[in-house]
Amino acid sequence: MSRSPLVRWADFRAVLFDLDGVLTPTAEVHMRAWAALFTDYFTTHDISPSYTDADYFAYVDGKPRYDGVRSMLASRGVTLPEGAPTDPPTAETVCGLGNRKNAELEREINENGVVAYPGSVALLDHLATLPIGLAVVSSSANAPAVLKAAGLAERFTVVVDGVVAREHELPGKPAPDTYAFAAKQLGTDDSHAVVVEDAVSGVQAGAAGDFGLVIGVDRGAGHQTLLDHGADLVVADLGELV
């Protein structure tokens, strides 16, 4: 039984965690990388209004990288050729801009490393004492590298990242498919799985499926906003759930 009055963990068979902003503060690194990309691109191409942090939460947060590029550009009435994932970061394509953002993200992670949220580690420690499967479900293709850098890789038997989603042709968040795939990999159905998310698109993904519980972690999207978009409960830190 959980010591937390908020969640009866014994009622579930799997917990499916988003990564960036839920387990590690790398959402902040993603924010800086997106800001660097779009601030420069908008300035260079005389696109207005200027990019802001509000744009990140509205158009980018939690989505697969190229979907985020496409969504952000569409908000300014800009359309680019799709290109291909092999495009260089200099390419004037959706994939090229996405790869430019990824290069900036990798640079930041390599230079500064990754430290997991203490409250998230405390919850993982607690869940490790229970018969519950654990998975990471992230839109990022960098999820395995981030987990390794944060010392969390050994805690998860299933990792569904952007690469896995492409390989299995799974639509990204806000569709529920990547979470449903992770639950199946852990040998359970959606109704016995918990989704843990900090992004609007992520809680929408949880709400769109038949998951037993959707937990929002408010790292900036807003407590009420996460509730409004599908979270069953919202905490400021996962340590509250131990």
Secondary structure, DSSP 8 states (H G I E B T S, - for coil): --S-SS--GGG-SEEEE--BTTTBTHHHHHHHHHHHHHHHHHHHTT-SS---HHHIIIIITTS-HHHHHHHHHHTTT-------TT--TT-SSHHHHHHHHHHHHHHHHHHH-----HHHHHHHHHHTTSS-EEEEE-S-TTHHHHHHHTT-GGG-SEEE-HHHHHHTT---TTSSHHHHHHHHHTT--GGGEEEEESSHHHHHHHHHTT-SEEEEE-SSS-HHHHHHTT-SEEES-GGGG-
